[in-house]
Amino acid sequence: MAANSRLTIAVHVLAWMALAKRRGREIMTSDEIAASVATNPVIVRRSLGDLREAGLVESRRGAGAGWLLAREPAAITLLDVHRAIGAEPLFALHATEPNLDCPVGLGIRPALTEVYAAADAAVARELAGRTVADVLAETLTHQERP
């Protein structure tokens, strides 16, 4: 199963916008942002749309059109971003009902529901404690190319 990179892309977008803002460039186009992410601008626009719906970015039309942060990077937690992209829980139960005549089939859902809820809560706590500003600061410490 492949890992979902939507959160990574969204955080990358926001960190790049935060750095651009710090350097005096408040508005950026999706093409400029996509160049940093090294992906198709359509993917970036989809992510920006989710972030706009959550109130994390704004879009401007007309002359000087583009995207800008709606909040300060230090006020955007990774949990805000996670929720904005509509991220699903980390784990899911069977898509269909297991065999309830089997002792494992009968008890697996309640047992794993508790474990999965605890895992999701731990991830939410970790993401709530980190901001886009934190990610940008950490990112800028890694300036050597491999």
C-alpha positions in Angstrom: 0.0 0.0 0.0 1.5 3.4 -1.0 1.6 6.2 1.5 -0.5 9.2 0.9 1.6 12.3 0.2 -1.2 14.9 0.2 -0.2 16.2 3.7 3.4 16.5 2.6 2.5 18.4 -0.5 0.2 20.8 1.4 2.8 21.5 4.0 5.4 22.1 1.3 3.1 24.5 -0.4 2.5 26.5 2.8 6.2 26.5 3.8 7.2 27.8 0.4 4.5 30.5 0.6 5.8 31.4 4.1 9.3 31.7 2.9 8.3 33.8 -0.1 6.3 36.1 2.2 9.3 36.4 4.5 11.3 37.5 1.4 8.7 40.1 0.5 6.7 38.1 -2.0 3.2 37.8 -0.6 1.4 36.5 -3.7 2.5 33.4 -5.7 1.0 31.6 -8.7 0.3 27.9 -8.6 2.9 27.4 -11.3 5.6 29.0 -9.1 4.5 26.9 -6.1 4.4 23.7 -8.3 8.0 24.4 -9.4 9.2 24.1 -5.7 7.1 20.9 -5.1 8.2 19.5 -8.5 4.7 18.4 -9.4 2.0 19.3 -11.8 0.3 22.7 -11.0 -3.1 21.0 -11.2 -2.1 19.0 -8.1 -1.0 22.1 -6.3 -4.2 23.9 -7.3 -6.2 21.0 -5.8 -4.3 21.3 -2.6 -4.6 25.1 -2.6 -8.4 24.8 -3.0 -8.6 22.5 0.0 -6.4 25.0 2.0 -8.6 27.9 0.9 -11.8 26.2 2.0 -10.2 25.7 5.4 -9.2 29.4 5.6 -5.5 28.8 5.5 -4.9 30.6 2.1 -6.7 33.1 -0.1 -6.7 33.6 -3.8 -6.6 36.8 -5.7 -8.0 37.3 -9.2 -7.2 39.8 -11.9 -3.9 41.8 -12.1 -1.5 40.3 -9.7 -3.5 37.1 -9.3 -2.2 34.3 -7.2 -2.3 32.7 -3.8 -1.4 34.1 -0.4 -1.4 32.9 3.2 -4.5 33.8 5.1 -2.8 33.4 8.5 0.6 33.7 9.9 2.7 30.5 9.5 3.1 30.2 13.3 -0.7 30.1 13.5 -1.2 27.2 11.1 -0.7 23.8 12.8 0.0 20.7 10.8 -3.3 19.4 12.3 -5.0 22.3 10.6 -3.4 21.3 7.3 -4.2 17.6 7.9 -7.9 18.5 8.5 -7.9 20.9 5.5 -6.9 18.2 3.0 -9.6 15.9 4.3 -7.1 13.3 5.4 -8.6 10.0 6.3 -7.8 8.0 9.5 -4.5 6.1 9.4 -6.1 2.7 9.6 -9.4 1.2 8.6 -11.3 -1.9 9.6 -12.4 -4.6 7.2 -14.4 -3.2 4.2 -16.9 -6.0 4.8 -18.1 -7.7 8.0 -15.8 -10.5 9.1 -17.1 -13.9 9.9 -18.9 -13.4 13.2 -19.0 -17.2 13.8 -15.2 -17.1 14.1 -13.8 -16.0 17.6 -11.4 -13.6 15.9 -13.9 -12.3 13.4 -16.3 -11.6 16.3 -13.9 -9.6 18.4 -11.5 -8.0 15.9 -13.4 -4.9 15.2 -13.9 -3.8 18.8 -10.3 -4.6 19.6 -8.8 -2.7 16.7 -11.2 0.2 17.0 -9.7 1.1 20.3 -6.1 0.7 19.1 -6.8 2.7 15.9 -8.5 5.5 17.9 -5.5 5.8 20.2 -3.1 5.9 17.2 -5.2 8.6 15.5 -5.3 10.7 18.7 -1.5 10.4 19.1 -0.9 11.6 15.5 -3.4 14.5 16.1 -1.5 15.5 19.2 1.8 15.5 17.3 0.5 17.5 14.4 -1.2 20.0 16.7 2.1 20.7 18.3 3.9 21.7 15.1 3.3 24.7 12.8 4.2 25.7 9.3 6.7 28.1 10.8 8.3 25.2 12.7 8.6 23.2 9.5 10.0 26.1 7.6 12.6 26.8 10.3 13.6 23.1 10.3 13.7 23.0 6.5 16.1 25.9 6.3 18.5 24.1 8.6 18.9 21.4 5.9 20.6 23.5 3.2 23.2 21.1 2.0 22.4 19.0 -1.1 22.9 15.3 -0.9 
